[in-house]
Amino acid sequence: MATYVIAGFLALCVVLASRSYIKKKGSCGDCHCSCPIKEEMEHSSDAHR
């Protein structure tokens, strides 16, 4: 029974890690190009400091 619990926990971790990796892959901020959205994000983060 403990084997199934551990296997289920590991499977859940793999699924969550995969979702996190896929979600971040296309997010703004992963390249060094300039765009209006990225400039706005940088401007708003500077204003909050």
Secondary structure as GFF3:
##gff-version 3
##sequence-region A 1 49
A	DSSP	alpha_helix	2	25	.	.	.	ID=ss1
A	DSSP	alpha_helix	36	47	.	.	.	ID=ss2
###
